[in-house]
Amino acid sequence: MTEQGNGIVARLAFWGIPLAFGVMGLKLVAWWVTGSVALLSDGLESTVNVVAAFVAYFVIRYAQKPADDDHPYGHHKAEYLSAVLEGVLIVVAALLIIREAVGALTDPQVLEAPVLGLAINGAAGLINLIWARALIRIGKTHRSPALAADGHHIMSDVVTSAGVFLGLVLVVATGYAILDPVLAILVAINIIYQGWKVISHSVAGLMDKAVEPDEEAAIKQAIAENSTASLDVHYLRTAAALSPSSPSTSSSPAACRFARRTRSATGWRLPSRLCFRADA
């Protein structure tokens, strides 16, 4: 990641903190004016977003520290630890929602001021949608697992808000108050699934899982196009978690130049580090 990219990622992570507080406040106000357990569940998930925003900011700052003697390839993998925590927090939020919803199944309540509550919650959901899309896009562009995971976390919140909104419209239209807690449980199940995806992706990064087949094919094509009669690559290995800014290793200046040409040919798009050894 370039210095400019580091700055963009750090700024987004920082502004995610006050934004998370603001969205949480809106959702809790929506619950307060309606008494809806589904809106309360949505607000509870936003409290987890606040914690996740703090964690993401500090971990991203740490991950951007330059390489040193103890960490010759940098500190970027710290972001995967943050992403795992994000996934765990998503699941915790879903379990909190289920707990509240199950308790409300036996005593469903008629909603108060549903239109106002839905309008407030809808505004919070729209803010989250715009922010989540920005975090996911920039997180992928600048290879920031923590920022992307934060975006996916917030996107799961958007899904929650959308489901809650549609469900409460049905509650108001039909008069069946039992739909409120039932809806909250269904949304929580989806959130658990989203949390599992974040956790599994992050663990794969920590375990140095190889890049996807299409990415490896692009690397091999770039190697074939830049190899020479006396210089080629054997036993190629990739790892999706390795930073594209990590230095390539080689046994000669010629191999080093070959590495730079090959990496340049991929457009620096691939989340892998190429290590070359010259045969000649």
Secondary structure as GFF3:
##gff-version 3
##sequence-region A 1 280
A	DSSP	alpha_helix	3	34	.	.	.	ID=ss1
A	DSSP	alpha_helix	37	63	.	.	.	ID=ss2
A	DSSP	alpha_helix	78	105	.	.	.	ID=ss3
A	DSSP	alpha_helix	114	141	.	.	.	ID=ss4
A	DSSP	alpha_helix	145	174	.	.	.	ID=ss5
A	DSSP	alpha_helix	179	206	.	.	.	ID=ss6
A	DSSP	alpha_helix	213	226	.	.	.	ID=ss7
A	DSSP	alpha_helix	253	265	.	.	.	ID=ss8
###
